[in-house]
Amino acid sequence: MLVRAGSREKLSEQIARRTAATTAAGGGDPAGARIVPVVGDLSELMLGVSEEDRERLRGEIDHFFHLAAIYDMTADPERNEKLNVGGTLRAVGLANDLRARTFHHVSSIAAAGQFKGLFREDMFDEGQKLPHPYHRTKFGSEKIARTQTAGAWRVYRPAIVVGHSQTGEMDKVDGPYYFFKAIQKLRHLFPEWFPLVGPEMGYTNIVPVDYVAAALDHIAHQPDLDGQAFHLCSPKSQRSGEVLNTTRAPPTPPSRSCASTSGCSTCCPRACSRWPWGSPH
């Protein structure tokens, strides 16, 4: 696992915590036995991995997973380009240098941009509009993985990723989580039975992080799937209003009972290819 020099202690703490939880639950093969930290950095050539480590790993890597990226929708175009596109270019360069057998690139449904209609897994460059720097860098990153990987490759396009389906645990706050503070304030201002009017923002697609991880792990180890992309999305899109109401937890804030279908709904998606909130993963 690639880790920045300044984050090794944090990784060690996470490994210790999860290993303890696995042991307490009576499970075997704890994470600490399988995770080997490799010091590097997404912004550096060859991801900053030393020649000594590259020599040791060369020819020994069956699966190279590239998940690192910036997911901040407010980031400027230069930062998006440097970390998303440049980071993927450097990751592919390292995978090629290590002679990794399969490069697994975690892209995003954002690569579909503002494509109208159904965006299938076998589609990529369809002339779709890419209005936001995040759209453009996710598209550009996936293109690099497809065209510059020396070995086999597979692409994964998650929808909007939220916390664990069983525990709710999440290690970052973005996308739909930005609404939580507003919901919390409404909880204190109005009684539960008080109906609110809000805009119907169309459809979105949200998936829990454990679903994405399990699906990626399963697909990555299936034979004869190289050179393909996979949408890690919910089979059924959710209305944004339903999602807001679902996030209520006791004591519950007022639900958004009445929808307003104003012109704002025209900019929102009806399928997995577009999304109304924040970054898709």
FENLIN-V912908 format. One record per residue. RES is the residue in one letter. SS is DSSP state (H for helix, E for strand, - for the rest). PHI is phi in degrees with one decimal (none if undefined). NEAR is the number of other C-alpha atoms within 8 Angstrom. Layout:
# FENLIN-V912908
res-><RES RES>
ss-><SS SS>
phi-><PHI PHI>
near-><NEAR NEAR>
This chain:
# FENLIN-V912908
res-><M L V R A G S R E K L S E Q I A R R T A A T T A A G G G D P A G A R I V P V V G D L S E L M L G V S E E D R E R L R G E I D H F F H L A A I Y D M T A D P E R N E K L N V G G T L R A V G L A N D L R A R T F H H V S S I A A A G Q F K G L F R E D M F D E G Q K L P H P Y H R T K F G S E K I A R T Q T A G A W R V Y R P A I V V G H S Q T G E M D K V D G P Y Y F F K A I Q K L R H L F P E W F P L V G P E M G Y T N I V P V D Y V A A A L D H I A H Q P D L D G Q A F H L C S P K S Q R S G E V L N T T R A P P T P P S R S C A S T S G C S T C C P R A C S R W P W G S P H>
ss-><- E E - H H H H H H H H H H H H H H H H H H H H - - - - - - H H H - - - - E E - - - - - H H H H - - H H H H H H H - - - - - E E E E - - - - - - - - - - H H H H H H H H H H H H H H H H H H H H H - - - - E E E E E - - H H H H - - - - - - - - - - - - - - - - - - - - H H H H H H H H H H H H H H H H - - - E E E E E E E - E E E - - - - - - - - - - - - H H H H H H H H H H H H H H H - - - - - - E E E E - - - E E - E E E H H H H H H H H H H H H - - - - - - - E E E E E - - - - - E E H H H H H H H - - - - - - - - - E E E E E - - H H H H H - E - - - - - - - - - - - ->
phi-><none -73.1 -142.8 -68.6 -55.6 -77.0 -110.3 -62.9 -64.5 -62.2 -62.2 -62.0 -65.8 -65.9 -62.7 -62.7 -65.7 -72.1 -64.6 -63.1 -65.5 -65.3 -65.4 -63.2 -83.9 80.6 -84.9 -113.5 51.7 -63.1 -57.2 -60.1 -79.2 -116.1 -95.0 -117.2 -66.7 -124.3 -73.1 -171.7 -154.8 -61.3 -87.7 -106.8 -58.0 56.5 56.7 72.6 -75.8 -65.3 -61.2 -61.8 -68.4 -65.6 -64.1 -69.3 -93.7 -61.3 82.2 -107.4 -99.8 -83.3 -131.1 -111.8 -100.9 -110.0 -114.1 -68.5 -170.7 -103.4 -112.9 -85.1 -68.2 -93.1 -65.5 -73.2 -56.7 -65.2 -69.1 -58.2 -64.7 -64.2 -89.2 -81.9 -76.8 -62.4 -63.1 -66.9 -59.8 -71.9 -65.6 -63.2 -60.2 -67.6 -60.0 -65.8 -64.1 -82.5 57.5 -62.9 -73.2 -137.4 -100.6 -104.8 -106.0 -89.1 -92.3 -169.1 -65.7 -63.0 -63.2 -76.9 55.8 -105.3 -60.0 -91.6 101.7 -80.3 -103.7 -83.0 -66.3 -87.9 -105.7 -143.0 -93.4 -113.0 72.7 -66.9 -75.3 -125.1 -73.3 -108.3 -53.3 -64.9 -55.3 -65.0 -73.6 -69.8 -64.4 -62.9 -64.6 -64.5 -62.6 -62.9 -60.4 -73.1 -103.4 -114.6 -76.3 -73.6 -94.9 -74.6 -142.2 -140.7 -119.3 -125.1 -119.4 -72.2 -83.9 -73.6 -95.8 -118.1 -67.5 -61.9 -66.9 -99.2 -109.3 79.2 -63.0 -146.4 -101.9 -149.5 -117.0 -159.6 54.1 -63.6 -66.6 -63.9 -79.3 -63.0 -64.1 -64.0 -64.2 -62.6 -66.4 -63.5 -60.8 -87.9 -91.0 -128.4 -70.0 -58.1 -78.4 -75.5 -78.7 -120.4 -103.6 -146.1 -70.6 -86.0 -90.5 83.5 -101.3 -135.9 -145.3 -123.0 -134.9 -75.2 -63.3 -69.4 -64.4 -62.2 -63.9 -66.6 -65.8 -62.5 -62.2 -66.2 -63.8 -59.6 -105.8 -90.3 -78.1 63.0 -120.7 -65.1 73.6 -128.2 -113.9 -135.3 -86.3 -97.7 -128.2 -74.1 -60.2 -125.9 -65.6 -112.3 -70.0 -60.3 -64.1 -65.2 -65.1 -60.5 -68.9 -66.7 -73.1 -65.9 -138.5 -57.6 -71.1 -81.7 -80.1 -65.1 -83.0 -86.3 -87.1 -123.8 -95.6 -113.7 -95.1 -87.1 -63.8 -64.1 -71.2 -71.6 -94.6 -106.8 -83.6 -117.8 -147.7 -69.4 -78.8 -140.4 -153.8 -91.4 -122.3 41.9 -84.3 -74.6 -164.1>
near-><6 8 12 9 7 5 8 10 7 7 9 8 8 8 10 9 8 10 11 8 8 11 10 7 6 6 8 6 6 11 9 8 6 7 7 5 8 9 11 13 11 11 11 9 6 9 13 11 11 8 6 6 9 11 8 6 9 11 7 8 11 7 9 11 8 10 6 7 7 7 8 8 7 4 7 7 8 6 8 14 11 10 13 14 14 11 14 13 11 14 12 13 10 10 12 11 9 13 12 16 10 11 17 13 13 11 13 12 14 12 13 14 14 10 12 5 5 7 10 5 9 6 7 7 5 6 4 9 7 11 8 6 11 11 13 12 12 14 12 9 14 12 8 13 15 9 6 7 14 6 10 10 14 14 14 14 13 16 16 12 12 10 12 11 9 4 6 7 6 8 5 4 7 9 10 8 7 9 7 9 7 8 10 9 8 10 13 8 6 9 9 9 6 8 9 9 9 9 10 12 12 11 14 15 14 12 14 11 11 9 9 12 8 8 9 10 8 8 7 8 6 7 5 4 7 8 9 10 10 8 10 12 11 9 4 5 12 10 11 11 10 8 9 10 9 6 7 10 6 5 5 8 15 13 12 12 8 8 10 8 9 7 6 9 11 5 6 12 12 9 11 13 13 15 12 10 7 9 10 14 9>
